[in-house]
Amino acid sequence: MVFQAENGTRTKSRQAEIAIQMALQGQWEQAVDLNRAILDSFPADVDACNRLGKAMTELGRYADARDSYMRAIEIDPLSLIASKNLSRLATLGKNAPKKSKKAASQKLSPEMFIEEQGKTTITELVRPEMDVVNQLTAGDLVQLAPDKKGNVLVQTMAGEHFGDVESRLGQRLVKLLDGGNEYVTAISSLHEDGVSLFIRETRQGASQAGKLSFPATITESARPNGKRSPGRSAGDDSALDDFDEADDDSEAAEVGALNGRSRGRLPGADGDDENDG
């Protein structure tokens, strides 16, 4: 009996690891099937309920996601992940059909979130459109779109505008983009009234050779709260970290925490360390 119990625990642990990897790779349909299978064997697994809720949210199945989070609350009334996501769903699904499917989001590879001095920065989005933001999760790819006034708008990959880069950083990016630089941008973390972006230089134009995209002075002003922590992975406060229940329920954040891990470094090893919903 003891052997069977230990074997069952190991099996559940392996399945949870696979479910986390599926979430990090955006394999939401498969994540639904696996987390349901886990719950068939372990009906009181709160983490699996929360992961299932996340997968359902990503698929636009908000009613099913709500049911999963409600089940988590029934098992553990103190589940902060479930309660936060239920609150979010109240807004997210307000004007959406219960069985609607949202377009599958494109994710930035976890390895790309590693900060590199001068080539990456994290910045707080200005004037965020929360109706759009609430449909995004940490790790989602977005795009920069300079306008004719010299501002840098931020859009979903479908072209929906949901905020702007702060003016000082935006003005610099306009010049660098005009000079041939290219950047990849993704959601770093989501919070109650805003969103942080991760920006990485992926190509340097010939006319910009040797020029840092994000010198220290720009980086410090761009970071949320003006804080800067050199050499740190962007995952530390976003998509790649384990879920800090007092912080964001980002995708990489949440799913990792759902497995009860301690706060970790780069998810390359395991993938998120968490995810939202």
N, C-alpha and C positions, 0 to 999 in steps of 0.2 A: 504493500500500500504506500509506504513511504517512497519507494522507488518510482511508483507510478506518478505520485504527486510531484516529485522532483523532475521527472521527465516531462510532465505537462507544463511545468513552469518554464523549463528550457524551451519547449516548443513555442509557448506563447511569446517568450522573449525574442526568439528568432523571427516569428511572424511580425512582431511589433517593429523590429529593425527593418524588415522588408517594407512594411507599410509606410514607415518614415521615408525610406528611399523613394518609394513611389510618389509620395507627396512632393518631395524635392524635385522630382523629374516631371511633375505635372501629369502623372498617370492616374487621373482621378477616378475613372471608371474602375480600374483595377484596384485602387485603394478602397473604393466602396465595397467591392466583393470580398477583399481580404479582411477588412475590419468587421464586416458582418460575420465572416467565418469565425473570427476570434470571439465575437460576442455569442455565437452559437455555443461555443465551448466554455466561455467564461462570461456569463451574462452580467456579472457585476463589475466588469472591467471599465472603469471610468475613462481611462486613457483612450481605449478603443472607441467609446462613445464620442469623445471629443474629436478624435481623428476622423470618424465617420461624418460628424457634423461639418468639419472643415471641407472634406471631399464633396459633400452635398452642396455646400455653399459655392464652391468653385464651379460646380456643374449647373448652378442656377436653380437648384432644387431646394428652394428656401423653406418650404413647408417640411420637407424631410429633414433638412438640417436642424430646424427648430425642434422637431421630434427627438433627434439624437441628443441635442443639448439638454432638453427637458429630461430625458432618460438619465443623463449624467447627473443632473441636479437631484433627481430622485434617489440615485445611489449615494451621492455625496453632496448634500446641501451647501457645502462650503467650497465647491469647485468654482474657483474664480474664472478659469478659462471658459467654462460653460456659461456662467452668468454674464460675462463680458460679451460673449458672442451672441447670446440671446438679445441683449440690449442693441447690439449692432444690427442684428437681423430685423429688429423692429423698425429700423430706419431703412435698411437695405431692401426689404421686400415690400415696403409700403405701396409702391406703385407698380410692382412687378407681378406678372401672372405666377401663380404658385408653382407651376410645372415648367416655367420658361427656362430655356437654356442660354446661359450667357456664352459669348465666344470664349474659347479656350485661351488663356493668357500665355504669353511667351515669357519664359523665365531666364534670368541671367545666371550663367553657370556659377556655382558657389566659389570656384577658384578665382573668378574675376572680381570678387568682392575684397580680395586682399588689398589693403591700402599700400600705395607706393608713393613715396614722397615726391611731390611736384607733378605727379600724373593722375592723382585721384583726389577727390574731395567729397565731403558730405555737406549738404546745404539744406536749409529749411525752405520749403515751398512758400511763396508769397501769394496771398489771396487764393487759397485753395477752394475749389468747388467741391464741397464735401459730398454732394450727391454722386459725383463721379468717383471721388476718392474712396467712398465706401464700397465700391465695387472692385477695388484693387487690393492686392495683398503684397506683403514684403517679398522682394525678389522679382516682381513683375517688371518686364522691360517697358520703358516709355521712351519718348523721343523729344529732343530739343528742336524748337522751331522759331528762329529769329524772325521778328516782324519788321515792317518798314520804319518803325519808330526807334529801332535800336534795342528793343526789348527781346528777351529770350523766353518764349512761351514753352510750356511743358504740355505734351499731348500724350494720350494713349497711343498704342500702335495702330489704332483704328482712326486716329486723327482727331480725337475729342479733346479739346482744351480743358485743363483742370487746374491751372495755376501758372505762376511765373517764377523764373529764377530771380533772386534778389538783384537789385540794379547794378551794384558794383561788380559782382561776379558776372552778371549778364553782359555788361559792356565789354568786359575782357573776353568773354566767350565769343561775342560777335566778331571781334577782331581776329581771334584765333581761327574761327570757322572760315572767315573770309580768306585767311592765309593758307587754307587747305587742311587744317587739322580736322580730325574726326573723333567723335566721342560716343561711348555707349553709356546709357543712363538707365537706372532701375530704381524702384522703390526700396529705400533702405529700411524705413520703419514707419508705422502708422501710429498716431495717437489720437486722443479725443477730439482735438480741433485742428489737426494738421497732418503733415507728412514730411518726412525727410527723404532727400534724394541722394543717391550715390552716383557720381559721375567719374568715368575713367577715360583718359586719352587713349585711343587705339591706333591713331595714325598721326604723324607730325608732318605738316606740309613743308616743302623745301624752304620756303621763306621764313619758317618758324624754327628752323634748326637750332637746337641748343636753348630754346626759350621754354621755361617752365610754364605749364598751363596753370598750375595752382601754387604759386609761391606762398610762403608762410603767412604773410599779411592777408592774402586773399582767403586762405584756408581758415584762418582764425575767425574772420568775419562771417564766413559762409557757414561754419558749423553751428548747429543748434546750440543756443546759449553761449555762443562764442568760444566754446571749449575745444581744445585740440589735444589729441593724444597720439603722437607720432608712433609709427610702427605697429599700430593696432589694426586688427582686422575689422572691416566694416561690420562684420557679423557680430562684433561685440555689442553693438547697440541696435541690431536689426535682424535682417533676414537670416543671418548665419549663426546666430547665437541660440543657446538654449533659452526657452521661454522664461522670462523674468516676470512673474505674475503681477508685479507692481508696474510693469512697463507695458510694451506693446504686445498684441497678440499677432505677431508677424508669422508668416508662414513657416519660415525656418525656425523661428522662435518657438512657435506653439507646438509643432509636432514633436520636436525633441523633448520638450518638457513633458509632453503627454506621456512619454516613456519614463519619466521620473529621473532624468539625468541631472547631474550637477552641471553648473554653467561651464561651457567648454569653449574651445577655440574654434578653429576653422572646421566647418562641417565636411570638408572634403573627406574627412575621415568618415563622418557619419552623415553628413548632409545637412543638417540644418543647424541646426540644432533645433529648429522649430518652425512652426507655421501657424498661420491664422485659421481660423475657422474650419 
